[in-house]
Amino acid sequence: MDLQAARTAMIDSQVRPNDVTDRRVIAAMAAVPREAFLPAAKVSLAYADVAPETGPGRHLMAARDFAKLTNSAAIKETDRVLDIAPGAGYSSAVLARIAGSVVALEQDEAAAKTVRDTLSKVGVSSVEVISGALKAGVPAKAPFDVIFVNGAVEDVPKAWVDQLAEDGRLVVVVFEGLVRRARVYTRSGGKTAWRTPFESAAPSLPGFERAEEFRL
């Protein structure tokens, strides 16, 4: 399998036609080898229009969804980015090419080690990888200009929004009934607003299910 040709085909068929206008996002995705972030048995799925599992509860987001979500974040070269639940670290590797700095947050030290090891294999040394509760974010490193979430959630923790800098953006896929839509939260003047630029098929991120309400 010619993986370089497959990566180019992915960009041309799944990214460029889907309103991804930031050329830096396209260039970063063209440079980062998705196959390096998958188990050996799933390398053949690296450039297919799917979201293969990289480990328990973690997926490599389909290129179309990942590119559109990253594009929606409008990341600048000076931005400080928090990358939540990167799994094997693909998102962190791409974000590191377009942002000023990246902090990757995984749920425990074993998961964080996976991110560090995989990033090291592809030559990315600029990402700071931290372990801790995903819902808590990383308050010690806040504020962040951009918070990027790898997966769909039912509830968006207040802590994430609180860790945005002035004019910061939180990009995340949220369940709205049976539909999943990308949301871009913005924080300005102490107020928060959000918009939904597109529907998404991003896999669920475990641990963010809405608590069931008790009814008589």
MARBA-3410 file (N, C-alpha, C, O; in Angstrom, 1 decimal):
216
0.8,-1.2,0.0,0.0,0.0,0.0,0.9,1.2,0.0,1.8,1.4,0.9 ~ 0.7,2.1,-0.9,1.4,3.4,-1.0,0.7,4.4,-0.1,-0.2,5.1,-0.4 ~ 1.3,4.5,1.1,0.6,5.3,2.2,0.7,6.8,1.8,-0.2,7.6,2.2 ~ 1.8,7.3,1.2,1.9,8.7,0.8,0.9,9.0,-0.2,0.2,10.1,-0.1 ~ 0.7,8.1,-1.2,-0.4,8.4,-2.2,-1.8,8.4,-1.5,-2.6,9.2,-1.9
-2.0,7.5,-0.6,-3.3,7.4,0.1,-3.5,8.7,0.9,-4.6,9.1,1.0 ~ -2.4,9.2,1.5,-2.6,10.5,2.3,-3.0,11.6,1.4,-3.8,12.4,1.7 ~ -2.3,11.7,0.2,-2.7,12.7,-0.8,-4.1,12.6,-1.2,-4.8,13.6,-1.4 ~ -4.5,11.4,-1.5,-5.9,11.1,-1.9,-6.9,11.5,-0.9,-8.0,12.0,-1.2 ~ -6.6,11.2,0.4,-7.4,11.6,1.5,-7.6,13.2,1.6,-8.7,13.6,1.7
-6.5,13.9,1.4,-6.6,15.3,1.4,-7.5,15.8,0.2,-8.3,16.7,0.4 ~ -7.3,15.2,-0.9,-8.0,15.7,-2.1,-9.5,15.3,-2.1,-10.3,16.1,-2.7 ~ -9.8,14.2,-1.4,-11.2,13.8,-1.5,-12.0,14.0,-0.2,-13.2,14.2,-0.3 ~ -11.3,14.1,0.9,-12.0,14.2,2.2,-11.8,15.6,2.9,-12.7,15.9,3.7 ~ -10.8,16.3,2.5,-10.5,17.5,3.2,-10.8,18.7,2.4,-11.6,19.6,2.7
-10.1,18.9,1.2,-10.3,20.0,0.4,-11.8,20.3,0.0,-12.2,21.5,0.0 ~ -12.6,19.3,-0.4,-13.9,19.6,-0.8,-14.9,19.9,0.3,-16.1,20.2,0.0 ~ -14.4,20.0,1.6,-15.4,20.1,2.7,-15.2,21.5,3.4,-15.2,21.5,4.7 ~ -15.0,22.5,2.7,-14.9,23.9,3.2,-13.8,24.1,4.2,-13.9,24.9,5.1 ~ -12.7,23.3,4.0,-11.5,23.5,4.9,-10.6,24.5,4.1,-9.9,24.2,3.1
-10.6,25.8,4.6,-9.9,26.8,3.9,-8.6,27.2,4.5,-7.8,28.0,3.8 ~ -8.2,26.8,5.7,-6.9,27.1,6.3,-5.9,26.2,5.6,-5.8,25.0,5.9 ~ -5.0,26.8,4.8,-4.0,26.0,4.1,-3.0,25.4,5.1,-2.4,24.4,4.8 ~ -2.8,26.0,6.3,-1.9,25.4,7.3,-2.5,24.1,7.8,-1.7,23.2,8.1 ~ -3.8,24.0,8.0,-4.4,22.8,8.4,-4.2,21.7,7.4,-3.8,20.5,7.7
-4.4,22.0,6.1,-4.2,21.1,5.0,-2.8,20.6,4.9,-2.5,19.4,4.8 ~ -1.8,21.6,5.1,-0.4,21.2,5.0,0.0,20.3,6.1,0.8,19.4,6.0 ~ -0.5,20.6,7.3,-0.2,19.8,8.5,-0.7,18.4,8.4,0.0,17.4,8.7 ~ -1.9,18.2,7.9,-2.5,16.9,7.7,-1.8,16.1,6.6,-1.7,14.9,6.6 ~ -1.2,16.9,5.6,-0.5,16.2,4.5,0.9,15.8,5.0,1.5,14.9,4.4
1.4,16.4,6.1,2.7,16.0,6.6,2.7,15.0,7.7,3.7,14.3,7.8 ~ 1.6,14.9,8.4,1.6,13.9,9.5,1.1,12.6,9.1,0.0,12.5,8.6 ~ 1.9,11.5,9.3,1.4,10.1,8.9,0.4,9.5,9.9,0.8,9.1,11.0 ~ -0.8,9.5,9.4,-1.9,8.9,10.3,-1.6,7.5,10.7,-2.0,7.1,11.8 ~ -1.0,6.7,9.8,-0.8,5.3,10.1,0.1,5.1,11.3,0.0,4.1,12.0
0.9,6.1,11.6,1.8,5.9,12.8,1.0,5.9,14.1,1.6,5.5,15.2 ~ -0.2,6.3,14.1,-1.0,6.5,15.3,-2.1,5.4,15.4,-3.0,5.4,16.2 ~ -1.9,4.3,14.6,-2.9,3.2,14.6,-2.1,1.9,15.0,-0.9,1.8,14.6 ~ -2.8,0.9,15.6,-2.3,-0.4,15.8,-1.9,-1.0,14.4,-2.6,-0.7,13.4 ~ -1.0,-1.9,14.3,-0.5,-2.4,13.1,-1.6,-3.1,12.3,-1.7,-3.0,11.1
-2.6,-3.7,13.0,-3.7,-4.4,12.3,-4.7,-3.4,11.6,-5.5,-3.8,10.8 ~ -4.6,-2.1,12.0,-5.5,-1.2,11.4,-4.9,-0.1,10.5,-5.5,0.9,10.2 ~ -3.6,-0.3,10.2,-2.9,0.7,9.3,-3.7,0.9,8.0,-3.6,2.0,7.5 ~ -4.3,-0.2,7.5,-5.0,-0.1,6.2,-6.2,0.9,6.3,-6.7,1.3,5.2 ~ -6.6,1.2,7.5,-7.7,2.1,7.6,-7.3,3.6,7.8,-8.2,4.5,8.0
-6.0,3.8,7.8,-5.5,5.2,8.1,-6.1,6.3,7.3,-6.4,7.4,7.8 ~ -6.3,6.0,6.0,-6.8,7.0,5.1,-8.1,6.8,4.5,-8.6,7.5,3.6 ~ -8.8,5.8,5.1,-10.2,5.5,4.7,-11.1,6.6,5.4,-10.7,7.2,6.3 ~ -12.3,6.7,4.9,-13.3,7.7,5.4,-14.0,7.1,6.6,-15.2,6.9,6.6 ~ -13.2,6.7,7.6,-13.7,6.1,8.9,-13.0,6.6,10.1,-12.0,7.4,9.9
-13.4,6.3,11.3,-12.8,6.7,12.5,-12.3,5.4,13.3,-13.0,5.0,14.2 ~ -11.2,4.9,12.9,-10.7,3.6,13.5,-10.3,3.8,15.0,-9.8,4.9,15.4 ~ -10.5,2.8,15.8,-10.1,2.8,17.2,-8.6,2.8,17.4,-8.0,1.9,16.7 ~ -8.1,3.6,18.2,-6.6,3.6,18.5,-6.4,2.9,19.8,-5.2,2.5,20.1 ~ -7.4,2.8,20.6,-7.2,2.2,21.9,-8.6,2.2,22.6,-9.5,2.8,22.0
-8.7,1.7,23.8,-10.0,1.7,24.5,-10.6,3.1,24.7,-10.0,4.0,25.3 ~ -11.8,3.3,24.0,-12.4,4.6,24.2,-11.8,5.7,23.4,-12.2,6.9,23.5 ~ -10.9,5.4,22.5,-10.2,6.5,21.7,-10.2,6.1,20.2,-10.1,4.9,19.9 ~ -10.4,7.1,19.4,-10.5,6.9,17.9,-9.7,7.9,17.2,-9.4,9.0,17.7 ~ -9.2,7.6,16.0,-8.6,8.5,15.1,-9.8,9.1,14.3,-10.4,8.5,13.4
-10.1,10.4,14.6,-11.3,11.0,14.0,-11.1,11.0,12.5,-10.0,11.2,11.9 ~ -12.2,10.7,11.8,-12.2,10.7,10.3,-11.6,12.1,9.8,-11.9,13.1,10.5 ~ -10.9,12.0,8.7,-10.2,13.2,8.2,-11.1,14.4,8.0,-10.8,15.5,8.3 ~ -12.3,14.2,7.5,-13.2,15.2,7.2,-13.6,16.0,8.5,-13.6,17.2,8.5 ~ -14.0,15.2,9.5,-14.5,15.8,10.7,-13.3,16.5,11.4,-13.5,17.6,12.0
-12.2,15.9,11.5,-11.0,16.4,12.1,-10.6,17.8,11.5,-10.3,18.8,12.1 ~ -10.5,17.7,10.1,-10.1,18.9,9.4,-11.1,20.1,9.6,-10.7,21.2,9.8 ~ -12.4,19.8,9.5,-13.4,20.9,9.7,-13.4,21.4,11.1,-13.5,22.6,11.3 ~ -13.2,20.5,12.1,-13.2,21.0,13.5,-11.9,21.9,13.7,-12.0,22.9,14.4 ~ -10.8,21.5,13.2,-9.6,22.2,13.3,-9.7,23.6,12.6,-9.3,24.6,13.1
-10.2,23.5,11.4,-10.4,24.7,10.6,-11.4,25.7,11.4,-11.1,26.9,11.3 ~ -12.4,25.2,12.0,-13.3,26.0,12.8,-12.7,26.7,14.0,-13.2,27.8,14.4 ~ -11.6,26.2,14.5,-10.9,26.8,15.6,-10.2,28.0,15.3,-9.8,28.8,16.2 ~ -9.9,28.2,14.0,-9.2,29.4,13.5,-7.9,29.6,14.3,-7.7,30.7,14.9 ~ -7.0,28.6,14.4,-5.8,28.6,15.2,-4.8,29.5,14.6,-4.5,29.5,13.4
-4.2,30.4,15.4,-3.2,31.3,15.0,-1.8,30.7,15.5,-1.7,29.9,16.3 ~ -0.7,31.2,14.8,0.6,30.7,15.1,1.1,31.0,16.5,2.0,30.3,17.0 ~ 0.4,31.9,17.2,0.8,32.2,18.6,-0.1,31.6,19.6,0.1,31.8,20.8 ~ -1.1,30.8,19.2,-2.1,30.3,20.1,-1.6,29.2,21.0,-0.8,28.4,20.6 ~ -2.1,29.2,22.3,-1.8,28.1,23.2,-3.0,27.2,23.1,-4.2,27.6,23.3
-2.8,25.9,22.8,-3.9,24.9,22.6,-3.8,23.8,23.6,-2.8,23.3,24.0 ~ -5.0,23.5,24.1,-5.2,22.3,25.0,-5.9,21.2,24.1,-7.0,21.5,23.6 ~ -5.3,20.1,24.0,-5.8,19.0,23.2,-6.3,17.9,24.1,-5.5,17.2,24.8 ~ -7.6,17.7,24.2,-8.2,16.8,25.2,-8.5,15.4,24.5,-9.1,15.3,23.5 ~ -8.0,14.4,25.2,-8.2,13.0,24.8,-7.7,12.7,23.4,-8.4,12.2,22.5
-6.3,12.9,23.2,-5.8,12.7,21.8,-5.5,11.3,21.5,-5.1,11.0,20.4 ~ -5.7,10.3,22.4,-5.6,8.9,22.1,-4.1,8.6,21.9,-3.3,8.6,22.8 ~ -3.7,8.3,20.6,-2.4,8.0,20.3,-1.6,9.3,20.0,-0.4,9.2,19.9 ~ -2.3,10.4,19.8,-1.6,11.7,19.6,-1.6,12.3,18.3,-0.9,13.3,18.1 ~ -2.4,11.8,17.3,-2.4,12.4,16.0,-2.8,13.8,16.0,-2.2,14.7,15.4
-3.9,14.1,16.7,-4.4,15.5,16.8,-3.3,16.4,17.3,-3.1,17.6,16.8 ~ -2.6,16.0,18.4,-1.5,16.8,18.9,-0.4,17.1,17.9,0.1,18.2,17.9 ~ -0.1,16.1,17.1,1.0,16.2,16.1,0.6,17.3,15.1,1.4,18.1,14.6 ~ -0.7,17.2,14.7,-1.2,18.2,13.7,-1.2,19.6,14.3,-0.8,20.6,13.7 ~ -1.8,19.7,15.4,-2.0,21.0,16.1,-0.6,21.6,16.4,-0.5,22.9,16.3
0.4,20.8,16.7,1.7,21.4,17.0,2.3,22.1,15.8,3.2,22.9,15.9 ~ 1.9,21.7,14.6,2.4,22.3,13.4,1.8,23.7,13.1,2.3,24.5,12.2 ~ 0.6,24.0,13.7,0.0,25.2,13.3,-0.2,26.2,14.5,-0.6,27.3,14.3 ~ 0.0,25.7,15.7,-0.2,26.6,16.9,1.2,27.0,17.5,2.2,26.5,17.1 ~ 1.1,27.9,18.5,2.3,28.3,19.2,2.8,27.2,20.1,4.0,27.0,20.2
1.9,26.6,20.9,2.2,25.6,21.8,1.0,24.7,22.0,-0.1,25.1,21.9 ~ 1.2,23.4,22.4,0.2,22.4,22.6,0.4,21.7,23.9,1.5,21.2,24.2 ~ -0.7,21.6,24.7,-0.7,20.7,25.9,-1.7,19.6,25.6,-2.8,19.9,25.3 ~ -1.3,18.4,25.7,-2.1,17.2,25.5,-2.5,16.7,26.8,-1.7,16.4,27.7 ~ -3.8,16.4,27.0,-4.4,15.9,28.2,-5.0,14.5,28.0,-5.9,14.4,27.2
-4.4,13.5,28.7,-5.0,12.2,28.7,-5.4,11.8,30.1,-5.0,12.4,31.1 ~ -6.2,10.7,30.2,-6.9,10.4,31.5,-6.0,9.8,32.6,-6.3,10.0,33.8 ~ -4.9,9.1,32.2,-4.0,8.6,33.2,-2.6,8.5,32.6,-2.4,8.8,31.5 ~ -1.7,8.1,33.5,-0.3,8.2,33.0,0.0,7.2,31.9,0.9,7.4,31.1 ~ -0.6,6.0,31.9,-0.4,5.0,30.9,-0.8,5.6,29.5,-0.1,5.4,28.5
-2.0,6.2,29.5,-2.5,6.8,28.3,-1.6,8.0,27.8,-1.3,8.2,26.6 ~ -1.1,8.8,28.8,-0.2,9.9,28.5,1.1,9.4,27.9,1.7,10.0,27.0 ~ 1.6,8.2,28.4,2.8,7.6,27.9,2.7,7.2,26.4,3.6,7.3,25.6 ~ 1.5,6.7,26.1,1.2,6.3,24.7,1.4,7.5,23.8,1.9,7.4,22.7 ~ 0.8,8.6,24.2,0.9,9.9,23.4,2.4,10.3,23.3,2.8,10.6,22.2
3.1,10.3,24.4,4.5,10.7,24.3,5.3,9.8,23.4,6.1,10.3,22.6 ~ 5.1,8.5,23.5,5.9,7.5,22.8,5.6,7.7,21.3,6.5,7.6,20.5 ~ 4.3,7.8,20.9,4.0,7.9,19.5,4.5,9.2,18.9,5.0,9.2,17.8 ~ 4.3,10.3,19.6,4.8,11.6,19.1,6.3,11.5,18.9,6.8,12.1,18.0 ~ 7.0,10.9,19.8,8.5,10.7,19.7,8.8,10.0,18.4,9.8,10.3,17.8
8.0,9.0,18.1,8.3,8.2,16.9,8.2,9.0,15.6,8.9,8.7,14.6 ~ 7.3,10.0,15.6,7.2,10.8,14.4,7.9,12.1,14.5,7.7,13.0,13.7 ~ 8.8,12.2,15.5,9.7,13.4,15.6,9.0,14.7,16.2,9.5,15.8,15.9 ~ 7.9,14.5,16.9,7.3,15.7,17.5,7.7,15.8,19.0,7.4,14.9,19.8 ~ 8.5,16.8,19.4,9.0,16.9,20.7,8.4,18.2,21.4,8.8,18.4,22.6
7.6,19.0,20.8,7.2,20.2,21.3,5.9,20.2,22.1,5.5,21.2,22.7 ~ 5.2,19.0,22.2,3.9,18.9,22.9,4.2,18.5,24.3,4.9,17.5,24.6 ~ 3.6,19.2,25.2,3.6,18.8,26.6,2.4,17.9,26.9,1.3,18.3,26.8 ~ 2.7,16.7,27.4,1.7,15.7,27.6,1.5,15.6,29.1,2.4,15.3,29.9 ~ 0.2,15.7,29.6,-0.2,15.7,31.0,-1.3,14.7,31.2,-2.1,14.5,30.3
-1.3,14.0,32.3,-2.3,13.1,32.7,-3.2,13.7,33.8,-2.7,14.4,34.7 ~ -4.5,13.4,33.7,-5.4,14.0,34.7,-6.9,13.8,34.2,-7.1,13.4,33.1 ~ -7.8,14.2,35.0,-9.2,14.1,34.7,-9.6,14.9,33.5,-9.3,16.1,33.5 ~ -10.1,14.3,32.5,-10.4,15.1,31.3,-11.4,16.2,31.5,-11.3,17.3,31.0 ~ -12.4,16.0,32.4,-13.4,17.0,32.6,-12.9,18.2,33.3,-13.4,19.3,33.2
-11.7,18.0,34.0,-11.2,19.1,34.8,-10.3,20.0,33.9,-10.0,21.2,34.3 ~ -9.9,19.6,32.7,-9.0,20.4,31.9,-7.6,20.4,32.6,-7.3,19.5,33.3 ~ -6.9,21.5,32.3,-5.6,21.7,32.9,-5.6,23.2,33.5,-4.9,24.0,32.9 ~ -6.2,23.4,34.6,-6.3,24.8,35.1,-4.9,25.4,35.4,-4.7,26.6,35.3 ~ -3.9,24.6,35.8,-2.6,25.1,36.1,-1.9,25.7,34.9,-1.0,26.5,35.0
-2.3,25.3,33.7,-1.7,25.8,32.4,-2.6,26.8,31.7,-2.2,27.4,30.7 ~ -3.8,27.0,32.2,-4.8,27.9,31.6,-4.3,29.4,31.8,-3.5,29.6,32.7 ~ -4.8,30.3,31.0,-5.9,30.1,30.0,-5.3,29.6,28.6,-4.1,29.8,28.3 ~ -6.2,29.1,27.8,-5.9,28.6,26.5,-6.6,29.4,25.4,-7.8,29.8,25.6 ~ -6.0,29.6,24.3,-6.6,30.3,23.2,-7.6,29.3,22.5,-8.6,29.7,22.0
-7.2,28.0,22.5,-8.0,27.0,21.8,-8.1,25.8,22.7,-7.0,25.3,23.2 ~ -9.2,25.2,22.8,-9.4,23.9,23.4,-10.0,23.0,22.4,-11.1,23.3,21.9 ~ -9.3,21.9,22.1,-9.8,20.9,21.0,-10.1,19.6,21.7,-9.3,19.1,22.5 ~ -11.3,19.1,21.4,-11.8,17.8,22.1,-11.9,16.7,21.0,-12.6,16.9,20.0 ~ -11.3,15.6,21.3,-11.3,14.5,20.4,-12.5,13.5,20.7,-12.2,12.5,21.3
-13.6,13.8,20.2,-14.8,12.9,20.4,-16.0,13.7,20.7,-16.0,14.9,21.1 ~ -17.2,13.0,20.6,-18.5,13.7,20.9,-18.9,13.5,22.3,-18.7,12.4,22.9 ~ -19.4,14.5,22.9,-19.9,14.5,24.3,-21.3,14.9,24.4,-21.9,15.6,23.5 ~ -22.0,14.5,25.5,-23.3,14.9,25.7,-23.4,16.2,26.6,-24.3,17.0,26.4 ~ -22.4,16.3,27.5,-22.4,17.5,28.3,-21.0,18.1,28.2,-20.0,17.4,28.2
-20.9,19.4,28.1,-19.7,20.2,28.0,-19.3,20.7,29.4,-20.1,21.5,29.9 ~ -18.2,20.2,30.0,-17.9,20.7,31.3,-17.7,22.2,31.4,-17.0,22.8,30.5 ~ -18.1,22.8,32.4,-17.9,24.2,32.6,-16.5,24.6,32.7,-16.0,25.7,32.3 ~ -15.7,23.6,33.3,-14.2,23.9,33.5,-13.5,24.2,32.2,-12.6,25.0,32.1 ~ -14.0,23.5,31.1,-13.4,23.8,29.8,-13.6,25.2,29.4,-12.6,25.9,29.0
-14.8,25.7,29.4,-15.1,27.0,29.0,-14.4,28.0,29.9,-13.9,29.1,29.5 ~ -14.3,27.7,31.2,-13.7,28.6,32.2,-12.2,28.8,31.9,-11.6,29.8,32.3 ~ -11.6,27.8,31.2,-10.1,27.9,30.9,-9.8,28.5,29.6,-8.6,28.5,29.2 ~ -10.8,29.1,28.9,-10.5,29.8,27.7,-10.0,31.2,28.0,-10.5,31.9,28.9 ~ -9.1,31.6,27.2,-8.6,33.0,27.3,-9.6,34.0,26.7,-10.6,33.5,26.0
-9.5,35.2,26.8,-10.3,36.2,26.2,-10.2,36.0,24.6,-9.1,35.9,24.1 ~ -11.4,35.9,24.0,-11.5,35.5,22.6,-11.0,34.1,22.3,-10.7,33.8,21.1 ~ -11.0,33.3,23.3,-10.6,31.9,23.1,-11.8,31.1,22.5,-12.9,31.5,22.5 ~ -11.4,29.9,21.9,-12.4,29.0,21.2,-12.3,27.6,21.7,-11.2,27.1,21.8 ~ -13.4,27.0,22.0,-13.5,25.6,22.4,-14.2,24.9,21.3,-15.4,25.3,21.0
-13.6,23.9,20.6,-14.2,23.2,19.6,-14.5,21.8,20.0,-13.5,21.1,20.4 ~ -15.7,21.3,19.9,-16.1,20.0,20.4,-17.4,19.6,19.7,-18.2,20.4,19.2 ~ -17.5,18.3,19.5,-18.8,17.7,18.9,-19.7,17.4,20.1,-19.3,16.7,21.0 ~ -21.0,17.8,20.0,-22.0,17.6,21.0,-23.2,16.9,20.5,-23.7,17.2,19.4 ~ -23.7,16.0,21.3,-24.9,15.3,20.9,-26.1,16.2,21.1,-26.2,16.8,22.2
-26.9,16.4,20.1,-28.2,17.1,20.2,-29.3,16.1,19.8,-29.6,16.0,18.7 ~ -29.8,15.4,20.8,-30.7,14.3,20.5,-29.9,13.1,19.9,-28.9,12.7,20.4 ~ -30.4,12.7,18.7,-29.7,11.7,18.0,-28.6,12.2,17.0,-28.0,11.4,16.3 ~ -28.5,13.5,16.9,-27.6,14.1,16.0,-26.4,14.6,16.7,-26.5,15.1,17.8 ~ -25.2,14.5,16.0,-24.0,15.1,16.6,-23.6,16.3,15.7,-23.5,16.2,14.5
-23.4,17.4,16.4,-23.0,18.6,15.7,-21.8,19.2,16.4,-21.6,19.2,17.6 ~ -20.9,19.8,15.5,-19.7,20.5,16.0,-20.2,21.8,16.6,-21.1,22.5,16.1 ~ -19.6,22.2,17.8,-19.9,23.5,18.4,-18.6,24.2,18.5,-17.5,23.6,18.9 ~ -18.6,25.5,18.3,-17.5,26.4,18.5,-17.9,27.4,19.6,-18.7,28.3,19.3 ~ -17.4,27.2,20.8,-17.7,28.1,21.9,-16.7,29.2,21.9,-15.5,29.0,21.6
-17.1,30.5,22.1,-16.2,31.6,22.1,-16.4,32.3,23.4,-17.6,32.4,23.9 ~ -15.4,32.9,24.0,-15.5,33.6,25.2,-15.0,35.0,25.0,-13.8,35.2,24.6 ~ -15.8,36.0,25.3,-15.4,37.4,25.1,-16.1,38.3,26.1,-17.3,38.2,26.3 ~ -15.4,39.1,26.8,-16.0,40.0,27.7,-16.7,39.3,28.9,-17.7,39.9,29.4 ~ -16.2,38.2,29.3,-16.8,37.4,30.4,-18.0,36.7,30.0,-18.7,36.0,30.8
-18.4,36.7,28.7,-19.6,36.0,28.2,-19.2,34.9,27.2,-18.2,35.0,26.5 ~ -20.1,33.9,27.2,-19.8,32.8,26.3,-20.9,32.6,25.3,-22.1,32.7,25.7 ~ -20.6,32.4,24.1,-21.6,32.1,23.0,-21.1,30.9,22.2,-19.9,30.5,22.3 ~ -22.0,30.2,21.5,-21.6,29.1,20.6,-22.4,29.1,19.4,-23.5,29.6,19.3 ~ -21.8,28.5,18.4,-22.4,28.2,17.1,-22.1,26.8,16.6,-21.2,26.2,17.1
-23.0,26.3,15.7,-22.8,24.9,15.2,-22.5,25.0,13.7,-23.5,25.0,12.9 ~ -21.3,24.9,13.3,-20.9,25.0,11.9,-21.2,23.8,11.0,-21.4,24.0,9.8 ~ -21.3,22.6,11.6,-21.6,21.4,10.8,-22.0,20.2,11.6,-21.7,20.2,12.8 ~ -22.6,19.3,11.0,-22.9,18.0,11.6,-21.7,17.1,11.5,-20.9,17.2,10.6 ~ -21.5,16.2,12.4,-20.3,15.4,12.5,-20.7,13.9,12.9,-21.7,13.6,13.5
-19.8,13.0,12.5,-19.9,11.6,12.9,-18.8,11.2,13.8,-18.5,10.0,14.0 ~ -18.3,12.2,14.6,-17.2,11.9,15.5,-17.7,10.8,16.6,-18.8,11.0,17.1 ~ -16.9,9.8,16.9,-17.3,8.8,17.9,-17.4,9.4,19.3,-16.9,10.5,19.6 ~ -18.2,8.8,20.1,-18.4,9.3,21.5,-17.2,9.2,22.3,-16.3,8.3,22.1 ~ -17.0,10.2,23.2,-15.9,10.2,24.1,-16.5,9.6,25.5,-17.3,10.3,26.1
-16.0,8.5,25.9,-16.6,7.9,27.1,-16.4,8.8,28.4,-15.4,9.5,28.5 ~ -17.4,8.7,29.2,-17.3,9.5,30.5,-18.0,10.8,30.4,-18.0,11.6,31.4 ~ -18.6,11.2,29.3,-19.3,12.5,29.1,-20.8,12.3,28.8,-21.4,13.2,28.2 ~ -21.3,11.2,29.3,-22.8,11.0,29.1,-23.6,11.8,30.1,-23.1,12.0,31.2 ~ -24.7,12.3,29.6,-25.5,13.1,30.5,-26.2,12.3,31.5,-26.7,11.2,31.2
-26.2,12.8,32.8,-26.8,12.0,33.9,-28.3,11.9,33.6,-29.0,12.8,33.2 ~ -28.8,10.7,33.8,-30.3,10.4,33.6,-31.1,11.1,34.7,-30.8,11.1,35.9 ~ -32.2,11.8,34.3,-33.0,12.5,35.2,-34.0,11.5,35.8,-34.6,10.6,35.1 ~ -34.3,11.6,37.1,-35.3,10.8,37.7,-36.7,11.4,37.6,-36.9,12.6,38.0 ~ -37.6,10.7,37.1,-38.9,11.2,36.9,-39.9,10.2,37.6,-39.8,9.0,37.4
-41.0,10.7,38.2,-42.0,9.9,38.8,-43.0,9.5,37.7,-43.9,8.8,38.0
END
